[in-house]
Amino acid sequence: MQTETNPLFVVNVPSGKGSRRSKVGYINQNGATVIPAQFDDGLNFTNGLAAVRVNRKWGFIDTIGNVVIAPHFVMFSRFHEGFAEVNIKALWGFIDRTGKVVIDCKYSRTYSFSEGLASFQLNNQYGFVDAAGSVVIRSIYDDARGFSEGLAAVKVKDAWGYVNSLGEFAISPQFVGGEFRAALPFVDGVGRAPSGDKFGYINRNGGFIIAPRFDTASAHSEGLACVRLDDPYGFIDTHGNIKIAARFPFASDFNHGLARVRVGNECGFINHDGDFVIPPKFVSAEDFENGLCYVETWDSVGYINVVGDFVWQGPYVESRSGSSR
């Protein structure tokens, strides 16, 4: 989750008849318009810049709406640690905050910087570059994830392990999961790793501290982790004890003391005891971020605060970026 100083939020405002025609602007936490709706699409701010689309090209604006990088990129991205991924002629690299390409577009895929390093894919193998564009960990892995707490998950043949920033294995490749089951980043000293079709929680030595028995496993947030058991979702504590029974067809992590859950066809928000604070009444909802949460009803879209009150609400329009906001 990105935490911004004086955060701004994307809003889609109707610009014609029907739900498909809208323009994007930005509001503050009080729901006041800061940047009038004028863009064809847009994302939330990271590192003080937001990607916006004008006609068919993407560029970046600052928090007062000035275009700081002219729209000429074919795909959107976000800034992390001062760099944003760009795609030029079907190859990926990075730009700086002035829009200058500082790491050449020569990779088949790149991923966001984290802890000074970014993973890349080249010839179906993965490695890592630093902020100068130097390859510091050679592309010898079959898959890779970003660095977190000094470690990055990498895959060698069928097994996942973790390397440090020098490319040395801190946890040898030993976690073999089913299809689409990768080792996941460390958070507060705890990682998540697959074993067959299940996930468990590991320490920095690679030992399981919570046995692999979950179909999906999120990192602990506010002392609780969202997990899926067979089909429904629930929450466990840091010892693996079930604290909120697995009874929801969907749930997500706690933020601002609230977790989004689905009951039937509607979303609401529960507290750490599993009780509804905001009853399920939204057709769709995202997670709370920077104090607000984007929600949709049958005929409106808007942002609510942590007590469930709308701070901004408008008629329903289809947001082009959806959860990519």
N, C-alpha and C positions, 0 to 999 in steps of 0.2 A: 504494500500500500504506500502510495506517494503522499507525503505530508508537505504541504506548501504553506509559506507565509502569505497571509491575506489571500486565500485560495479563491479561484474563480471556477465557475461551473458552466458546462455546455448546455445551451437551450436551443431547441428547434422551434421556430416561430413560423406559422403558416404564411406562405407568400402567394397563394392562389387558391383555386378551388380544389377540393379533395385533400386526402391525407398524405399524398406523396410529394407535394410541393411545399418546401419550407426553406428558410434560411437559418444559419447558425449564428448565434451571438453568445455572450457570456454574462452571467450574473454573479453577485457576491453572496456571502453567507446569509445576508438578510433578504435576498431575493431581488435586490435592486439591479437594474441593468447597468453594466460597466462598459461593455463593448456591444453596440447595437448589432442586431442580426443582419448580416451582410454577406456571409460566406456560404458556399454551397455544401460544405461539410466541415467538421472540426472535431478535434479531440481535446481532452482536458490538458491542463498545463503540467509539465514536468521541467524541473530546472529553470523555471521562469519563462519557458517558451511553449507554445502550443502549435501543433500542426493544423493547418486549415487548407481547404480545397477551394480553388477558384476555377470554374469550368472543369477541366479534367486534370489539372495539375495541383500538386501539393507544395506548400511553403510553410513559413513559420511567422507567428506574430508574438509581440511581447504583451505584457499585462495591461497596457493601455491601448492595445489594438493596432500599434504600428507594425507594418510588415518589415521584418528584419531579414528574412530570407525569402526572396521572390519565389512565387509558385512556379516551379519547373520540373518537379520530380513526379514520377508516375505512380509512386506508392507512398503511403503515409508511414511515419515512424515517430519515435519519441526520443527526447534527449535524456541520457543517463550519464552522469559523471562528465558532462560537457561534450558528449559526442552523440550523434544520431546516425542510425543506419540509413544508407541510401542505395537505390538500385539504379544503375545506369547500364543500358544495353544488356540487361538480364544478368548482370554481375553485381555483387554487393561490396560495399566499403563503408567509410564513415566520413561525415562532415563535422566541422566544428561549429561554434555558435555564430560565426560569420557566414556560414554556408560554403566555406572552402572545403574541398575534398582533401582530407589530411591522411587518410589511409585509402590507398587506391582500390577502386572497384575491380577486384580480380578473383573474388571468392564466389562459389556457388551459393553460399548462404553465410550470413553473419548474425550474431546475437548481441544483445545489449552488454555494455561494459558493467562490470561489477567487481569491486575491489581492485580496480586498476587493470583488469584483464577482460578480454572479450573472446568468446569462442567463435570459431569459423569452421566452415566445411569446404574442403577442396578435394576433388577426386574421390568423393565418398568417404573421406576420412576427416577427423576433427582434431583441431589444435587450438592454440590460444595466442593472441597478439597483445602487446602492451599499447599504451597511449601514443607511442612513437611509431606504431605500425610494425615493430619488430616481432618476429615470431619467437616467442619465449618458450613455448611448449609445442614441439613438432606435431604435425597432423598425422598421428599414428593410431588414433582411437576410432572405434566404430560408431561412437556416439558420445556426446558430452553435454553437461549442464554448466550453468554459470557458477562462479565462486561465491561462497557464503561462509563466513567465519574461517577463512583461510583454506577451505577445501572445496574441490569441485568433483562432482560425480562424473566418471568416465566409464565407457564400456569397452571391454576387450573380448572379442568374439561374443559369447553369450552371457558373460558375467560382468557385473558392475562393481567398481571400487571407487576410491577417492584419492585424488592427487593433491599435493600442496602446490604453491605458486612456482616452485622450481620444477614441477613435473615429476616429482618423486612420489611413489605410492605411500600414503599414510595409512590407507586401509586397502589391502590387496583385493583384486577382483575375485569376488566370491558369492555375490548375490545374483542369483539367476531367477528371473521372473518370467511370467507369461507374456503374451503379446501386449505391447504398449505399457509395460510395467517397468519403469525406470527407477533407479535410485534418486532420491530427492534431497534438496539442500538441507544443511544443518541450520537449525534455529535454536538459540539458547543452549547450544551444546548437544543437541539431539538431532539425529538424522532419521530419515525413513528409507527403508530398503525392502525390496521384494524378496519373497521366497516362494517360488512357484506362482500361484495365483493370488497370494495374500501379501499384505504389507505388515511390517512391524517397525519398531522404533529402536535405533541403535545409538551407542555411545561413540566417542571419538576413537575407541580402539576397535570398533567394528562389531562389538558384542551386542546381542539383542537385550535390551532392558525392558521392552514390552514385546511379548511374543507375536510373531506374524500370524494374525488371525482376522485381519480386516481386508475387505475388498478394495477400499480406498482409505487413505489416511492423510489428513492435513496436519500441518505443524500446529503445535499448541499456541494458542492466542488467548491471553487473559486467563491462563491456567487450564484451558479446555481445548481439546482437539476434536474436530469433526471427523467422524469415521462412518464408513458404511459396512454394515453387517448383513451379509446375504443380499438383501435388497434395501431395507430402510436405513436411514441415517440417524445417528445419535452422537453423543459426546462423551469422551473419556477424560479423566484427569491425568496428571503427569506420571501416575503409577499404573495406568492402564485400567483403572476401575471405571465402570460405566456410571456416569453422573447424571446424564439425561438419556433416558431409554431410547433405543433406536425405533422410532415410530413415525418418522417423517419420510415421505417419498423423495424429498430433497432438503438439504440444509447446507449452510456455508459457515465460514469462520466467524468468531466473535470479533466485533469492532465497536468501540464506544459502548461496551456493555450489552450489545445486542447481536443476535445471530438471525439471519434470514432463514426461514423455513417455509416449506410449501405444505398446505393442507388442502387436498382436493385440487381444485383449479386456481387457488388463490394463495398469495404470499403474505406472511406477517412476520413479526419479530418477537423472539423470546429472550428472557433474561437468563442468568446463570443457573437459575433453579428450574428452567424449562417452562416457566409460566409466560403466557403472552402479555407483552407490554403494549405492542401494537397489533391488534387483531388481524387475522388474515382477510384482507379485503382488496388486495391489489392483484391485477391480472399478471403483472410482471414487476420485478424489483431487482435492483442491484444491491451491493453492500454499502454500508455507511463508509464514507471517506471524507475527511476534513469536516466532519460535523453534519453532513447532509447525505441523503440517499435519493437516488433517482427511482421513481416509481411510475407505473402506468395503471390507469383504470380503464374501464370499457370505453370511456369517451374523453379522457384527458391524460396528460403527461405532466410531471412536475417533480419537485424536490420536497422531501419532508425532513423535519428535524427529529431529534431523538425521542420526542414525545409523540410523534406521529402527525404533527401539524404541518400543513403545507406552507412553505415560505415562498414558493413560486408554483403556479399552476397555469397551464394553457390547454387549448384544445388538442385532441389527439392528432399527432403527425408521426409518420414513420421516420425514426432517427436512422440515418444511413449507416452510422458506425456501430449502432447498437451497443453491445457490451464492450466494444473496443474503445468506448468513450474514455 
